[in-house]
Amino acid sequence: MKVLLVLTLSLVTSLAMACTDFTGTYRDQEDKVYSVSQSGCNSLVLNNDAGTFSAQADGKYRISSEDQQARVLTAISFSKKDLIIDHQIELKVALPPEVPTEIIPGRIYTLFGKLGNGDLGVTTTVYNLNGQVLSIESTHHQKL
């Protein structure tokens, strides 16, 4: 009986921790090809024409790029069947007074969902520095 209880608990725990596997090569709407390598629910590697990006999938923000004017913090996480890539942009220099903050992106939130045929449905929401939505775009990425 004790063994059955332990097996049941470990099965429930592993199912709760399971995430969709996004490993594969995809083509986006602009005909750009990228690949995803995933290590369980723990980490992700994205390869595209801009280079390679690796990250822990723990939902914690880490610096993903930085220059003299801005720093980008990125958090990767899995939520149910989806992959979330959340970029927050921090400006390091003050904007000139004539540039309205309402038009400057402050966050780019991308949700990847795997479709039944293996393709990806991707929804990207761009927020301004004040947290208001600038745009929402849904695209289809074909699995190659």
Backbone as a printed PyTorch tensor [residue, N CA C, xyz], in Angstrom:
tensor([[[  0.8160,  -1.1880,   0.0000],
         [  0.0000,   0.0000,   0.0000],
         [  0.8650,   1.2590,   0.0000]],

        [[  1.9270,   1.2360,   0.8070],
         [  2.8320,   2.3780,   0.8960],
         [  3.4910,   2.6500,  -0.4620]],

        [[  3.8970,   1.5900,  -1.1590],
         [  4.5300,   1.7340,  -2.4760],
         [  3.5500,   2.3430,  -3.4660]],

        [[  2.2960,   1.9130,  -3.4340],
         [  1.2760,   2.4440,  -4.3350],
         [  1.0640,   3.9320,  -4.0870]],

        [[  1.0420,   4.3440,  -2.8380],
         [  0.8820,   5.7490,  -2.4880],
         [  2.0550,   6.5800,  -3.0120]],

        [[  3.2760,   6.0870,  -2.8330],
         [  4.4700,   6.8000,  -3.3080],
         [  4.4440,   6.9100,  -4.8320]],

        [[  4.0980,   5.8460,  -5.5310],
         [  4.0260,   5.8800,  -6.9960],
         [  2.9610,   6.8540,  -7.4750]],

        [[  1.8210,   6.8580,  -6.8230],
         [  0.7440,   7.7790,  -7.2020],
         [  1.1720,   9.2230,  -6.9960]],

        [[  1.7890,   9.5240,  -5.8570],
         [  2.2570,  10.8840,  -5.5870],
         [  3.3170,  11.3230,  -6.5810]],

        [[  4.2310,  10.4280,  -6.9450],
         [  5.2810,  10.8190,  -7.8910],
         [  4.6990,  11.0300,  -9.2900]],

        [[  3.6720,  10.2590,  -9.6730],
         [  3.0310,  10.4500, -10.9730],
         [  2.3040,  11.7780, -11.0130]],

        [[  1.5510,  12.1050,  -9.9750],
         [  0.8360,  13.3760,  -9.9060],
         [  1.8260,  14.5310,  -9.9320]],

        [[  2.9200,  14.4290,  -9.1940],
         [  3.9320,  15.4780,  -9.1680],
         [  4.5680,  15.6570, -10.5360]],

        [[  4.9060,  14.5720, -11.2260],
         [  5.5390,  14.7010, -12.5410],
         [  4.5740,  15.2520, -13.5760]],

        [[  3.2840,  14.9190, -13.4670],
         [  2.3090,  15.4890, -14.4000],
         [  2.1300,  16.9740, -14.1460]],

        [[  2.1570,  17.3890, -12.8980],
         [  2.0120,  18.8050, -12.5680],
         [  3.2160,  19.6000, -13.0600]],

        [[  4.3790,  18.9800, -13.1010],
         [  5.5960,  19.6550, -13.5140],
         [  5.8120,  19.5880, -15.0240]],

        [[  5.0020,  18.7930, -15.7300],
         [  5.1930,  18.6040, -17.1660],
         [  4.9100,  19.8970, -17.9220]],

        [[  5.6130,  20.0880, -19.0160],
         [  5.3690,  21.2280, -19.8820],
         [  5.4740,  20.7530, -21.3260]],

        [[  4.9200,  21.5360, -22.2060],
         [  4.9670,  21.2160, -23.6270],
         [  6.3970,  21.3190, -24.1310]],

        [[  6.7850,  20.3980, -24.9940],
         [  8.1250,  20.4220, -25.5840],
         [  8.0680,  21.2250, -26.8820]],

        [[  8.7620,  22.3500, -26.9210],
         [  8.7930,  23.2250, -28.0860],
         [ 10.0220,  22.9800, -28.9600]],

        [[ 10.8140,  21.9530, -28.6570],
         [ 12.0170,  21.6590, -29.4350],
         [ 11.6480,  21.4690, -30.8990]],

        [[ 12.3890,  22.1440, -31.7710],
         [ 12.1450,  22.0040, -33.2010],
         [ 12.6490,  23.2040, -33.9700]],

        [[ 12.4520,  23.1600, -35.2730],
         [ 12.8230,  24.2550, -36.1640],
         [ 11.5380,  24.8140, -36.7680]],

        [[ 11.4360,  26.1440, -36.7930],
         [ 10.2090,  26.8150, -37.2180],
         [ 10.5080,  27.9230, -38.2140]],

        [[  9.4940,  28.2700, -39.0100],
         [  9.5690,  29.4040, -39.9390],
         [  8.4570,  30.3700, -39.5500]],

        [[  8.8290,  31.6470, -39.3510],
         [  7.8250,  32.6310, -38.9570],
         [  7.1670,  33.2590, -40.1900]],

        [[  6.2980,  34.2380, -39.9660],
         [  5.5410,  34.8960, -41.0370],
         [  6.4470,  35.6360, -42.0260]],

        [[  7.6200,  36.0390, -41.5700],
         [  8.5540,  36.7800, -42.4250],
         [  9.5470,  35.8580, -43.1120]],

        [[  9.2910,  34.5490, -43.0740],
         [ 10.1330,  33.5320, -43.6990],
         [ 11.4810,  33.3520, -43.0050]],

        [[ 11.6060,  33.8500, -41.7770],
         [ 12.8330,  33.6580, -41.0110],
         [ 12.7380,  32.3300, -40.2700]],

        [[ 13.8500,  31.5980, -40.2680],
         [ 13.8940,  30.2810, -39.6330],
         [ 14.6220,  30.3910, -38.3040]],

        [[ 14.0950,  29.7350, -37.2920],
         [ 14.7390,  29.6820, -35.9820],
         [ 14.5270,  28.2990, -35.3910]],

        [[ 15.3670,  27.9670, -34.4260],
         [ 15.2200,  26.6640, -33.7680],
         [ 15.1440,  26.8540, -32.2620]],

        [[ 14.4840,  25.8900, -31.6340],
         [ 14.3170,  25.8780, -30.1860],
         [ 14.8370,  24.5430, -29.6810]],

        [[ 15.6900,  24.5890, -28.6790],
         [ 16.1320,  23.3850, -27.9660],
         [ 15.6870,  23.5680, -26.5260]],

        [[ 15.0910,  22.5410, -25.9800],
         [ 14.5380,  22.6440, -24.6440],
         [ 15.0440,  21.5000, -23.7870]],

        [[ 15.3950,  21.8040, -22.5650],
         [ 15.8110,  20.7830, -21.6040],
         [ 14.7100,  20.6710, -20.5620]],

        [[ 13.7480,  19.7900, -20.8320],
         [ 12.6090,  19.6490, -19.9370],
         [ 11.9180,  20.9770, -19.7510]],

        [[ 11.5290,  21.2590, -18.5260],
         [ 10.8840,  22.5350, -18.1950],
         [ 11.8800,  23.5090, -17.5730]],

        [[ 13.1880,  23.1740, -17.6760],
         [ 14.2080,  23.9390, -16.9590],
         [ 14.8940,  25.0260, -17.7550]],

        [[ 15.1600,  24.7840, -19.0390],
         [ 15.9090,  25.7780, -19.8100],
         [ 15.5520,  25.6950, -21.2810]],

        [[ 15.9470,  26.7470, -21.9910],
         [ 15.5940,  26.9010, -23.3870],
         [ 16.7530,  27.5560, -24.1220]],

        [[ 16.9980,  27.1140, -25.3590],
         [ 17.9930,  27.7380, -26.2170],
         [ 17.2980,  28.0900, -27.5220]],

        [[ 17.3560,  29.3660, -27.9120],
         [ 16.7930,  29.8320, -29.1760],
         [ 17.9360,  30.2040, -30.1040]],

        [[ 17.8850,  29.7110, -31.3310],
         [ 18.8850,  30.0530, -32.3450],
         [ 18.1650,  30.6930, -33.5190]],

        [[ 18.6080,  31.8950, -33.8900],
         [ 18.0560,  32.5500, -35.0750],
         [ 19.1480,  33.3560, -35.7480]],

        [[ 18.7720,  34.1530, -36.7490],
         [ 19.7840,  34.9060, -37.4880],
         [ 20.4920,  35.9510, -36.6360]],

        [[ 19.9350,  36.2860, -35.4760],
         [ 20.5700,  37.2500, -34.5720],
         [ 21.5550,  36.5780, -33.6150]],

        [[ 21.5590,  35.2360, -33.5850],
         [ 22.4790,  34.5310, -32.7010],
         [ 21.7700,  33.5100, -31.8360]],

        [[ 22.4220,  33.1750, -30.7330],
         [ 21.9080,  32.1630, -29.8180],
         [ 21.5690,  32.8130, -28.4880]],

        [[ 20.4000,  32.4730, -27.9680],
         [ 19.9540,  32.9850, -26.6840],
         [ 19.6010,  31.7960, -25.8010]],

        [[ 20.2620,  31.6720, -24.6520],
         [ 19.9790,  30.5890, -23.7030],
         [ 19.4530,  31.2010, -22.4200]],

        [[ 18.5060,  30.4940, -21.8040],
         [ 17.9570,  31.0180, -20.5550],
         [ 17.3670,  29.9060, -19.7100]],

        [[ 17.3970,  30.1270, -18.4200],
         [ 16.6910,  29.2650, -17.4910],
         [ 15.2040,  29.5860, -17.6300]],

        [[ 14.3610,  28.5830, -17.5370],
         [ 12.9130,  28.7850, -17.6510],
         [ 12.2850,  28.7870, -16.2620]],

        [[ 12.7450,  29.7190, -15.4370],
         [ 12.2700,  29.7770, -14.0540],
         [ 11.4530,  31.0300, -13.7580]],

        [[ 11.1820,  31.8310, -14.7910],
         [ 10.3750,  33.0300, -14.6150],
         [ 11.1010,  34.2040, -13.9900]],

        [[ 12.3980,  34.0600, -13.7480],
         [ 13.1660,  35.1540, -13.1410],
         [ 13.7610,  36.0290, -14.2360]],

        [[ 13.7230,  37.3340, -14.0270],
         [ 14.2710,  38.2780, -15.0030],
         [ 15.7900,  38.3150, -14.9000]],

        [[ 16.4320,  38.2270, -16.0680],
         [ 17.8880,  38.3200, -16.1730],
         [ 18.2220,  39.2400, -17.3430]],

        [[ 19.3670,  39.8720, -17.2830],
         [ 19.7810,  40.7460, -18.3880],
         [ 20.0240,  39.9020, -19.6330]],

        [[ 19.3200,  40.2370, -20.7130],
         [ 19.5130,  39.5210, -21.9720],
         [ 20.2610,  40.3740, -22.9890]],

        [[ 20.1930,  41.6840, -22.8460],
         [ 21.0200,  42.5700, -23.6740],
         [ 21.1250,  43.9240, -22.9740]],

        [[ 22.1900,  44.6260, -23.3240],
         [ 22.4270,  45.9170, -22.6740],
         [ 23.3590,  46.7410, -23.5420]],

        [[ 23.0700,  48.0320, -23.6150],
         [ 23.9840,  48.9730, -24.2600],
         [ 23.9600,  50.2580, -23.4430]],

        [[ 24.4770,  51.3410, -24.0110],
         [ 24.5670,  52.6060, -23.2660],
         [ 23.2050,  53.2210, -22.9730]],

        [[ 22.2000,  52.8810, -23.8010],
         [ 20.9030,  53.5340, -23.6610],
         [ 19.8370,  52.7020, -22.9490]],

        [[ 19.9490,  51.3720, -23.0320],
         [ 18.8910,  50.5380, -22.4590],
         [ 19.4120,  49.1780, -22.0240]],

        [[ 18.6540,  48.5810, -21.1280],
         [ 18.9230,  47.2220, -20.6680],
         [ 17.6230,  46.4410, -20.8760]],

        [[ 17.7630,  45.2110, -21.3870],
         [ 16.5930,  44.3500, -21.5640],
         [ 16.7100,  43.1830, -20.5870]],

        [[ 15.6830,  43.0330, -19.7660],
         [ 15.5890,  41.9260, -18.8270],
         [ 14.5760,  40.9360, -19.3940]],

        [[ 14.9410,  39.6600, -19.4020],
         [ 14.0740,  38.6470, -19.9950],
         [ 13.7990,  37.5400, -18.9870]],

        [[ 12.5300,  37.1360, -18.9330],
         [ 12.1090,  36.0060, -18.1060],
         [ 11.4560,  34.9830, -19.0230]],

        [[ 11.8430,  33.7230, -18.8550],
         [ 11.2780,  32.6170, -19.6290],
         [ 10.5400,  31.7150, -18.6420]],

        [[  9.3400,  31.2950, -19.0150],
         [  8.6010,  30.3780, -18.1490],
         [  7.6090,  29.5650, -18.9730]],

        [[  7.1470,  28.4860, -18.3760],
         [  6.1080,  27.6600, -18.9640],
         [  4.8540,  27.8320, -18.1310]],

        [[  3.7240,  27.9650, -18.7920],
         [  2.4450,  28.0890, -18.1130],
         [  1.4710,  27.1370, -18.7890]],

        [[  1.1320,  26.0820, -18.0910],
         [  0.2820,  25.0350, -18.6440],
         [  0.8990,  24.5200, -19.9350]],

        [[  0.2770,  24.7820, -21.0840],
         [  0.7970,  24.2660, -22.3500],
         [  1.6220,  25.3060, -23.1070]],

        [[  1.7820,  26.4900, -22.5550],
         [  2.4020,  27.5980, -23.2840],
         [  3.8200,  27.9090, -22.8090]],

        [[  4.5520,  28.5510, -23.6940],
         [  5.8710,  29.0890, -23.3900],
         [  5.7300,  30.6050, -23.3740]],

        [[  6.2630,  31.2440, -22.3320],
         [  6.1780,  32.6940, -22.2080],
         [  7.5840,  33.2730, -22.2120]],

        [[  7.7890,  34.2430, -23.0950],
         [  9.0410,  35.0070, -23.1040],
         [  8.6510,  36.4610, -22.8450]],

        [[  9.1140,  36.9840, -21.7360],
         [  8.7170,  38.3130, -21.2690],
         [  9.9510,  39.2070, -21.1890]],

        [[  9.9930,  40.2280, -22.0540],
         [ 11.1040,  41.1850, -22.0800],
         [ 10.6450,  42.4980, -21.4380]],

        [[ 11.4320,  42.9990, -20.4940],
         [ 11.1760,  44.3140, -19.9250],
         [ 12.3440,  45.2170, -20.2770]],

        [[ 12.0200,  46.3870, -20.7940],
         [ 13.0350,  47.3190, -21.2820],
         [ 13.1900,  48.4450, -20.2680]],

        [[ 14.4200,  48.6380, -19.8240],
         [ 14.7280,  49.7170, -18.8890],
         [ 15.6230,  50.7240, -19.5930]],

        [[ 15.1460,  51.9440, -19.7000],
         [ 15.9640,  52.9960, -20.3070],
         [ 17.0110,  53.4650, -19.3020]],

        [[ 18.2240,  53.6800, -19.8030],
         [ 19.3160,  54.1230, -18.9420],
         [ 19.5790,  55.6200, -19.0850]],

        [[ 18.9490,  56.2150, -20.0860],
         [ 19.0940,  57.6550, -20.3120],
         [ 17.7040,  58.2760, -20.3380]],

        [[ 17.6350,  59.5200, -19.9290],
         [ 16.3520,  60.2190, -19.9390],
         [ 15.9490,  60.5460, -21.3760]],

        [[ 14.6730,  60.4080, -21.6310],
         [ 14.1590,  60.7670, -22.9500],
         [ 14.0650,  62.2860, -23.0590]],

        [[ 14.3150,  62.8160, -24.2380],
         [ 14.1010,  64.2550, -24.4160],
         [ 12.6250,  64.5790, -24.1590]],

        [[ 12.3320,  65.7550, -23.6430],
         [ 10.9470,  66.1040, -23.2900],
         [  9.9760,  66.0150, -24.4680]],

        [[ 10.4730,  66.1850, -25.6740],
         [  9.5850,  66.1500, -26.8420],
         [  9.1830,  64.7300, -27.2550]],

        [[  9.8250,  63.7030, -26.6670],
         [  9.4770,  62.3130, -26.9870],
         [  8.4520,  61.8150, -25.9630]],

        [[  7.2210,  61.5570, -26.4280],
         [  6.2040,  61.0830, -25.4790],
         [  6.4570,  59.6340, -25.0400]],

        [[  6.3830,  59.3900, -23.7350],
         [  6.6170,  58.0340, -23.2200],
         [  5.5390,  57.0590, -23.6850]],

        [[  4.4070,  57.5770, -24.1390],
         [  3.3070,  56.7180, -24.5870],
         [  3.6530,  55.9010, -25.8240]],

        [[  4.6850,  56.3010, -26.5700],
         [  5.0130,  55.5800, -27.8110],
         [  6.2700,  54.7150, -27.6830]],

        [[  6.9120,  54.7230, -26.5220],
         [  8.1500,  53.9800, -26.3250],
         [  7.8310,  52.6170, -25.6930]],

        [[  8.2580,  51.5110, -26.3510],
         [  8.0130,  50.1900, -25.7600],
         [  8.7520,  50.0240, -24.4290]],

        [[  8.0570,  49.4270, -23.4680],
         [  8.6540,  49.1450, -22.1700],
         [  8.6210,  47.6640, -21.8340]],

        [[  7.7610,  46.9220, -22.5390],
         [  7.6420,  45.4900, -22.2760],
         [  7.1380,  44.8000, -23.5390]],

        [[  7.7290,  43.6470, -23.8380],
         [  7.2810,  42.8200, -24.9550],
         [  7.0170,  41.4280, -24.3900]],

        [[  5.7520,  41.0390, -24.4020],
         [  5.2930,  39.7850, -23.7890],
         [  4.8460,  38.8580, -24.9170]],

        [[  5.5360,  37.7170, -25.0710],
         [  5.2300,  36.7940, -26.1600],
         [  4.8070,  35.4530, -25.5940]],

        [[  3.6710,  34.9720, -26.0840],
         [  3.0980,  33.7010, -25.6640],
         [  3.1220,  32.7420, -26.8570]],

        [[  3.8280,  31.6130, -26.6880],
         [  3.9180,  30.5860, -27.7180],
         [  3.0130,  29.4290, -27.3150]],

        [[  2.1310,  29.0170, -28.2110],
         [  1.2820,  27.8570, -27.9730],
         [  1.4580,  26.8670, -29.1040]],

        [[  1.5810,  25.6000, -28.7670],
         [  1.7810,  24.5700, -29.7860],
         [  0.4250,  24.1280, -30.3210]],

        [[  0.2950,  24.1210, -31.6330],
         [ -0.9370,  23.7080, -32.2870],
         [ -0.9150,  22.2070, -32.5180]],

        [[ -2.0530,  21.6320, -32.8410],
         [ -2.1760,  20.1950, -33.0180],
         [ -1.2540,  19.6030, -34.0670]],

        [[ -0.9130,  20.3700, -35.0960],
         [ -0.0400,  19.8710, -36.1650],
         [  1.4350,  20.1290, -35.8910]],

        [[  1.7660,  20.6470, -34.7110],
         [  3.1630,  20.9170, -34.3570],
         [  3.5870,  22.3470, -34.6320]],

        [[  2.7990,  23.1030, -35.4020],
         [  3.0960,  24.5140, -35.6370],
         [  2.8900,  25.2920, -34.3400]],

        [[  3.2920,  26.5600, -34.3590],
         [  3.1250,  27.4140, -33.1930],
         [  2.1820,  28.5600, -33.4940]],

        [[  1.3180,  28.8560, -32.5450],
         [  0.5530,  30.0890, -32.5630],
         [  1.2600,  31.0320, -31.6110]],

        [[  1.6030,  32.2150, -32.0890],
         [  2.3950,  33.1490, -31.2920],
         [  1.6350,  34.4710, -31.1590]],

        [[  1.4500,  34.9240, -29.9200],
         [  0.8070,  36.2140, -29.6730],
         [  1.7980,  37.1030, -28.9420]],

        [[  2.0730,  38.2620, -29.5300],
         [  3.0060,  39.2220, -28.9460],
         [  2.2550,  40.4960, -28.5820]],

        [[  2.3910,  40.8920, -27.3190],
         [  1.7740,  42.1220, -26.8430],
         [  2.9000,  43.0820, -26.4580]],

        [[  2.8320,  44.3000, -26.9980],
         [  3.8350,  45.3290, -26.7070],
         [  3.1700,  46.3970, -25.8410]],

        [[  3.8110,  46.6880, -24.7150],
         [  3.3260,  47.6970, -23.7840],
         [  4.2600,  48.9040, -23.8210]],

        [[  3.7230,  50.1000, -23.5680],
         [  4.5820,  51.2710, -23.4930],
         [  5.1810,  51.3990, -22.0930]],

        [[  5.9690,  52.4280, -21.8810],
         [  6.6290,  52.6230, -20.5870],
         [  5.6310,  52.8410, -19.4550]],

        [[  4.4080,  53.2520, -19.7960],
         [  3.3740,  53.4760, -18.7860],
         [  2.5260,  52.2300, -18.5320]],

        [[  2.8400,  51.1160, -19.2220],
         [  2.0990,  49.8830, -19.0250],
         [  0.8570,  49.7270, -19.8900]],

        [[  0.6360,  50.6590, -20.8130],
         [ -0.5230,  50.5720, -21.6980],
         [ -0.1520,  49.7820, -22.9500]],

        [[ -1.1240,  49.0600, -23.5020],
         [ -0.8860,  48.2440, -24.6910],
         [ -0.6910,  49.1390, -25.9160]],

        [[  0.4510,  48.9260, -26.5900],
         [  0.7200,  49.6130, -27.8570],
         [  0.2090,  48.7900, -29.0380]],

        [[  0.4190,  47.4600, -28.9640],
         [ -0.0180,  46.6020, -30.0640],
         [ -0.1220,  45.1520, -29.6010]],

        [[ -0.9500,  44.4020, -30.3180],
         [ -1.0660,  42.9640, -30.1230],
         [ -1.0220,  42.3480, -31.5110]],

        [[ -0.1500,  41.3550, -31.6680],
         [ -0.0120,  40.6960, -32.9700],
         [ -0.0170,  39.1830, -32.7710]],

        [[ -0.8440,  38.5070, -33.5510],
         [ -0.8800,  37.0530, -33.5390],
         [ -0.3230,  36.5470, -34.8600]],

        [[  0.5910,  35.5990, -34.7680],
         [  1.2030,  35.0320, -35.9770],
         [  1.2200,  33.5150, -35.9000]],

        [[  1.5000,  32.9160, -37.0280],
         [  1.5620,  31.4610, -37.1540],
         [  2.9850,  31.1100, -37.5660]],

        [[  3.6310,  30.1990, -36.8470],
         [  4.9870,  29.7650, -37.1660],
         [  4.9250,  28.2860, -37.5400]],

        [[  5.3960,  27.9970, -38.7390],
         [  5.3180,  26.6460, -39.2700],
         [  6.4810,  25.7820, -38.7790]],

        [[  6.1590,  24.5820, -38.3190],
         [  7.2000,  23.6340, -37.9240],
         [  7.8040,  23.0320, -39.1900]],

        [[  9.1220,  23.0100, -39.2710],
         [  9.8130,  22.4660, -40.4460],
         [ 10.2460,  21.0330, -40.1870]]])
